[in-house]
Amino acid sequence: MSEADRIFDELANTLSRWGLDEIPFTESASSLDLSQLREVFTGRTQELREVLTLFQGRERKRILVYGWVGIGKTAFILEVLSVLQRKAKDTLATYISLPSETDLATAALIALARRMEDDEWAQHQLNLMGLRPKKRPVQKTGKSKAGISSTGIEAEETTVPVTSPRFPALSFEDLLERALKKYSRVVIAIDDLDKQDPARVRELLRNDQGLLKSGAWFMLTGHPSGLTRDILTSNLGLFDLAIELKQLDQDTTYRMLVNYLNSARPKNARCDFDDPSAVQPFTLETARTLCERSDGVPRWLNRLGSYVLLKAATVHADLVTDNVFRQGLEYAAHQLRGQRGLTAEDYYVLDLVLEKRTLSDATVTLTDLERLKAKEFSEILPILEKLVQFDLLRRLPSEQAAEYEPTPLLIGKTEQKEDKAD
């Protein structure tokens, strides 16, 4: 047996002792299929009720789901779309994560065309944008065989050349009209506006407000800063309903942890929430610690849970004890700091926040800014927001000023000193 085979078998045996088929945590709900999402989705009862109530009416609506990074916006809209696909008659539900440098009209056109697999014109639109259609459109030209007059016409096929649509909003309207002949309702979900610069999001909303008021239902997700509180959004009346997703309470977070672990167990081995073995290989204590550390943010629960179990598997632990959990925290901090795409400036800003615990215009010094070749705090905001996307920092929910602190996924210098002292 090779060394690689031996290591693989050891890891598989560890998972088997835990009663798991695999490590179940995932950083993004978009990587789950609909059946997996139904197994792990937890809470948000009131928010679901508000949104799904709208779908009982005929008039199309525009819905905004907003909240901080990692709060579960993607999982929420995918859960809504899953219910619509299974239970709403004559409804075509589509989803797309907003591509970088793409306007809302183009994103909506792509999302709708991908779901209309049997519509030749829809597939032609995908082909025009260089995207893979279900069936590659071809155009036929007639060519007469030599020496033969009116008979024997030979059809020559050539691939349609790739070009971008000149008027994506109009192309979307044409495609929507075709879709509404077959379906009574078309729902377009455009995710991840919070991964765009806030100024660009405002520009997108301004430019495509006509699209949002078309005959389709729209669900958008975004960041509360620079989007929902912006006067442009409220004055233009772009949304009929704005739902804010907040941090989950600890009991709901615990139920989510159990759901994730159960999703990786054989169906006959799944446990009820009140069964202490439901959180194995975590102990009840480390399971609660994981939930508290995640602070009600689903993505943090997933990332930290994954890192802890990966470390536990490496050391062949039968249970995630306090000591193993601490090793998992150190492993998580190391992995997060080692993510690709971080620059020397990013690390300097990160260490600055770790040192100060909270960084804002009030706590940053001129020396700090000079080190970054900046004159004002606003100049380093793009770096801070980048670190938020990397789950290294979080922006505090303050309406007065931008304040940032480390996420609970990181072990700060103060915490490290306390561990050494112990």
C-alpha positions, 0 to 999 in steps of 0.5 A: 500500500502506498503512503497516499493510500494509507493516509486516505484510509486513515482519514476515511476511518476517522470520518467513519468513527465520527459517523460521517460520510464526509465533512459537511460544511460549505462556505457558500449555499450555491455549492449545494444542490436543492435537496442538500439545501433543504436539509441544512437550511435553518430558521428565517421563519418570519422572513420566509413568511413575508416573502412567500406571502407576496407570491400569493398575489398576481402583481409582480414584485421587486424584493431586496434581501440585504445583510452583512457578508456571510449572513445567509442571503444566498441560502435564503433566496435559493430556499425561496426559489426551491419552494417556488420551483416545487410548489408554484404552478406555472412559475419559472424561477432563475438564479445568477450570481452577478458577474464582475463588470456585468450590468443587471440587464445582461445578468438577467438575460443570462439567467433567463436564457439558461433556464429556457433550454428548449427555446432556440432563440434563448440559446442563441442569446447565450451563444452570442455572449460566448456562453455554452448553450444547451445546443450550439446554434448554427446558421445554414447557407445554400450552395449549389453543386457544380453542374446541377441547376435547381436540384441538389442544393447542399446545406452548409452549416457554420457556427454563429460568431460570438458577439455581445448583445448591443442592447441587453435590456431590450434582448431581455424584454424580448426573451421575457415576452417569450417566457411569459407566453409559457409561464404565468410568472418569471422570477429573476434572482440576482445574487451578490451585489454586495461583492461589487463596489457600493458606488457601482451598485448605485449606478447599476440600480440607476441605469437599470431601474426600467428593467426592474420595473418590467414584467418579471419578478426580481429578487436581489441581494446586497450589502446594507451599506451604500445600498438600502440606506442610500436615498437613491434606492428609497426615492426611486421606489425600486423595491416593494419589500426589503428584508434584512437578514440578521445574525441567528440566535444561538439556539438556531445556530445550534440547530443549523450545526446539527442539520449540517452534521446530520446531512453527512450521516446515513439516514438511519443514523441521524439524531434529534436535536435534543440527543447529545450525540447529534453534534458528534464528533463535537462534544456538547461543550465544543459544539456550543463554543463553535456556535458562540464563536460563529456569532450567528453568522452561517458562513462563519459557522461553516468555515470554522466548523470545516477547519476544526474538523479538518484539523481533528481528522489530521490528528486522528481525534475521536472527539473534538475536545477543548484542546482539539478545538483550540488547534482548529482555531489556530489552523483556521487563523493560519489558513485564512491569513494564507488566502491567495490574493492578499497583498502586503498592504492587506496584511499591514491593515489586518495586523493594524486592526488586530492590534487596535481591535477596532479600526475607524477614522477615530482610531487610525493615526497619521502614522498608520495612514502614511505607512499606507501612503494614504492621507485619509481613512476613506482611502483604505476603505477598499482594503478593509472591505476586501478583508471583509470579503475574505472573512478576516474582518467584519464591519460593525453595524454603525450608521455613524461611521465605518468601524472594523474589527477582526472576525471571531475566526481569527485568534488575535495577539491578545488571545494568543498571549492568553493561550501561552500563559495557560 
